Amino acid sequence: MKERKRPSVHRRRRRRKRRIWLRLLPHIVLLTVCLTVILSITGSAFYQKSVSGEIDPNGTISNITGLESPLAKMNDPPNDKTPTEIEGADTPWYLTLVNRQNPLPENSWNDTVHLVDVPGGEKVDERIYGPLMEMMDAAEELGPIIVSGYRTQEKQQSLYDEKIRKYRNQGYSEEEAVQLAQQWVAIPGTSEHQLGLAVDINGATYDIYLWLQENSYQYGFIFRYPGNKTHITGTAEEVWHYRYVGKEAAAEIYERGICLEEYLEDSQDQIFGTQIPQK
């Protein structure tokens, strides 16, 4: 009888590793599923806290870098089913800049804004309704929901006052409460929501925010407040906040990785013959 050859050391090790992986595989699969579910739940809960007031979806940083108002004559609006610019305006309506240094042009703006309802009960400027609905339809599998649109001066004031009151109730002085509130809620008159051109979008999973960052420019919208631009925008990162600027501007902002303030500043420099050299 021939002697049976014993498996080599390497073969025994490979078999041992295979048995170990087979035993671990069900646990790995279960852990992956659990992490996916947790991420989906926490992503939605994160935004729900923001809209409930725990994290305000229009938060701002109190220590803001000063910006000069870019008063520039821009190009004609992109060809994407939107009306022409407001007659006599130096800046097209879809590129109106509103931040701490550039308050809402309330008197002239209110005469041009016509609101329409969007699914969910919010309202937006009718000029962005078409592109917005196209974007929502394209992201349908992720369950997009518009949780905030146009805000009146009174609504923004109410949110602002409520945040101040919250901090006063926690024992802060009036001055401290105001400073803390301004870190999370825009001062009335300086919120993009008052333009009717900005929306906060939630979804069934956190993936909606990733999808919007990669695809919104195709519909004329931009990720308005990325975290790496806080020193320019003066606003903390808001993964839910999207602003309509037209397809042409949105594409350039996306491709160059810049924010609206930088785009407008560059456009102004080009008009006055002082174009910033590209790095």
N, C-alpha and C positions, 0 to 999 in steps of 0.2 A: 504494500500500500504506500502510495506516494504521500509524503508529508505535506499537509496543507500549509501554504505560505501565509505567514502573518502579514496583515496590512502594514504598509510602511508608516513611519511616524507622521509624515506629511498627510497621508490619507486619513489617518486616525484624527489628526487635528482638524482637517476639513470636515469630517463627519461630525466631530464634536461641535464645531462652529455652526454647522447647518442645523443641528438639533437645538442649539441655544437660540438661534434666530427664529426657528419654527415656534419655540415656546414663547418668545417675546413678541412675535408678530401680532397676535390678537390684542395684546396690551398697547402696542404702538398705534394700531388702528383706532382703538377705543380712545386713547389720549388725543389723537388728531381730531376725532369727531367732537370731543368735549371742548377742545380749544376753539374749534370753529364756531360752535354754538355760543360759547362765552364771549368771543369777539363780536359776534352779531348782536348779542344782547347788550353788551357794554357800549357798543357803538351807538345804538339807538338811545340807550339811557343817557349817554353823554350829551346828546343834543337835547333830549327832553329836559335835562337839568337847565340847559341854557335858556330854553324858551319859557321855563317856569320861573326864571329869575335867579336861580342858584348860579348859573353862568349866563350872563346876558349875551344874546347873539348879536349885539352891536357894541361889544366892549371896546374901550379905547385905553391907551396908556397915558398916564398923566404927564410924563416927561417927554414931550414931543419935540422933534427936531423942526425948527422953523423952515417953512417953504414959501417961496415967492409965488404969487398967483400967476400961472402961465396964461396970459391973455394972447392967444394966437389964433390966426385964421387958418383953420384946418381944411383938409380936402373935402370934396363932396362925399356924402354918406355912401356906404357900400350898397351894392345892388342886391338887397336881401329883403324885399317886400316892406321897406320902411319909407315913410314920407321924407321929403326933403327937409333941410335944416330950417330952423325958425328964422324968419326974415329979420335982417338987421342984427342978428346975434354974431358976436365975434367968434364964438366957439359953437360948433354944431351941438345940438341938443344931446346927442348920444355920448358926447365927450365932456359934458359938464362936470367939473371937479367940485366935490363937496367934502371938506374935512375941517379940522379945527381952524386952519388959517383961511379957509374959503367957505364961509357960511352959505347956506342955501339962498339963491336969488329969489326970495319969496314972492315979491310983488310981480315980477315979470314971469316967473315960472308957473305960478298958479293959474295964469291966464291961458297957458298952453297945454296943461296936463288934463287929459281925459281918461278917466279910469274905467277899467273893465274887470269883471269878476273872473277869477281863475278857479279851477277845481280845488276844493278845500275851504272856500269862503274868503280867501284873500283877494286883494285888488292890485293891479299893476297898471302902468301907463299903457294905453291901447297900442302904442307904437311898437312895443316889444312883445305883444301877445303872440303873434305868429311864430317868431323864432323860439320863444319860450316853450310853446306847446310842442314844437318840433323836437326840441331837446328832451322834454319830458317823455314824449312818445318813444324816442330812441333809447331811453334808459328804462323803459317800462319793466323789464325783467327784475330790476333792482328796487321796484316799488317806490319811486320818487314821490315826495309830498312837499308842496309849498307851504311852509309853516309860518312865513311872515313875508309880507309884501309892502305895499304903500302904508306909511304911517303919517298921520296928521301931526301938526305941531302939538296939539293937545295930548295925543297918545304918547309921543316922545317925552313930553314934559311929565306925564304921569309915570312913565317908567323911570325917568331920572329922579323924580321926587321920592318914589317908592324905595329906590336903592339907597338914597340918602337917609331916609327914615329908618331903614333896616340897620344901617351902621350906627345911627344915633341910639337906637334901642339896645345895641350891644355895648353901649357905654362910651362911645367915641364922642369927642367934642364936635361942634357944628363944622368947624374948619376941617377936622380930620375926616368926618363923614363925607364931606363934599369931595375931598381929594380921593378917597377910596372909591366913591361912587363913580367918579370920572374915569377910573381904570376899567370899568365894566360897561358903562352906559354913556353913549354919545350925548354931549350937551345939545339940548333942543336947538334945531336950526343947523346942526352940523352932521346930521345922520343921512347917509345915502338912501335910506328907506323913505325919506321925505321927498325924494325925487320921483319915486315910482318906477325907477329903472333897476332896482336891486331886489333880490329875493333871497330868502334863507330856505335851503332845500334839505330835507331829511330823507331817509329811505328805510327800506325793510332791513338792510344790513349796512355795515360800515363801508362796504365796497362802493356805495353810491358816491362817497366823497372822492374816492380814487378815480372812479369813472369820470366824474365831472372835471377833475383836474386835467385829465388827458383828452377830453373830448369837447368841453364846453366852447372852446374857441371856434369850432366849426359852425356854431350857431350864433356867434357874435357876443358870447359871454366870456368873462374872465374870472379866475380865482382871485378875488379882489385883495385879500389880506393874507398873503403867505407869511410864514413865520420869519423868513430871512429878509423881509422887507419892513419889519416893524419900525426900524429906525428911520424909515422914510415916510411910511403911511401914518405912523403914530398909533397904529391899531394892532392889538394882539392877533395872532393867527386865528382865523375863523374859517374852518373847513367847509362850513355850510353856506357862506355868503358869496353870491355871484352877482355880477354887475354887467349890464348890457353896454357895449361900447361899439358895436358894429363888427362885421366880419373882418374887415381889413385891419383895423386896430387890434382886434382880439388875436388875430393870427400873428402879428408882429410881436405883441406882448408875450404870447406863448412861446414863440420860437426864440426870442432873445432872453427869456427868463427875467423880464423886468416888471415893474408895477405901473399903474396908470400915471402916477406922478412923474416917473422917469420918462414915460412915453411922451407926455405933454411937454415936458421940459426940453426933450430932444427936438420935438417938432417946432417949438418956439425958436430954438437955437438955429435950426435950419432956415427958418423964415428970415431971421435977422443976420444970416451969414456967419454964424459962429457955431457951426456944427461941431459937436463933441467928437474927437477922434475915437474910432472903435478900437478896443483893446484886442 
